[in-house]
Amino acid sequence: MMKVFLSSIAKNDIRLLMRVFNAEKENRGIDFLKDLKESISQIVQHSETTEKSKEITINKMKKFPVHIHYIFENDEILFITAIFKELN
């Protein structure tokens, strides 16, 4: 089972984005968090069938204009380095 770790930067990014999305619409921050968990789960599932890059990889979330930056430290650790909102 792969472990998922968040950098302190990613944790701060999540807190900030929850506030940003909640400001747009009530409870949208919770929806963002659910979609983020789903996106990370998909990254983990996809990694089981493909080669894990040693470089930072970017995954775009489906329902939010957000990119997840991550790296596989080994076969057991997915390290989320940052989470950025797309600029309009």
N, C-alpha and C positions, 0 to 999 in steps of 0.2 A: 504494500500500500504506500503510495507516494505521499510524502509530507509536504505541506504548503507553508512557506514562511513569507512574511511581509517585512520589507525593510521599514525602518522608522519613517522614511520619506513616503513610502506607499501608504502607511497608516495615516499620516497627516493628509495625504492627497484624498483618501477616502473620507475623512472627517470634513474637509473643505468641500468636496463635491456633494456630500450629503446636504450641507448647508445651502450650497448653490441650487441644487435641485429642489429642496424644500421651499426655497424662496420663490421658485417658479410656480410651484403648485404644492399644496399640502399633501404630505405623505409620499411625495415623489422621491424623496431621499431613501425611504424604505424600499420602494420599487427598484431604485438604483442598486441598493445593497443586494436584493434578491437576484437581480440580473447579473451583478458582479460575481456572486457565488456560482451561478449557473455557468457563466463564461469561464471561470477558473476550473470548474468541474469538467467542462468540455476540453479545455487545454490538457488536463490530466488524462482524460480518456483518449484524446487524439495522440498523446505522447506514447501510449501503449503500443500503437501500431506503426509509428514512424520513428525515424532516428532523431534523437534529442540533440539539438544544436548546442554547442558550447558558447555561442554568441548570444547577445541580448536579442530577443525576438519580440515582435509587437503583434498583439491580437486586438482587433476592433470588436467592441461589444455590439450586439445586435440591436438592442432597443435604445441605447444611449450613445451620444457622440463622444465616446470615451475610448482611449487606447490603453491596454494593459501591457506594460513592459516587463519581461520576465527572462529568466535564464534557468537552465537545468544545471544544478551543481553536480549531480550524479544521477544514477537511475532511481534514486529514492527521494530527491529533494527538488521541488519547484520553488524558486525564489522570485517573488514579485518585487521588482526594484522600484517601480513608479507607476502611477496611474494618471494619465493626462486627459483633460477635456479638449476636444478639437476646438480650434479657434474659428470663429465665423468670419 
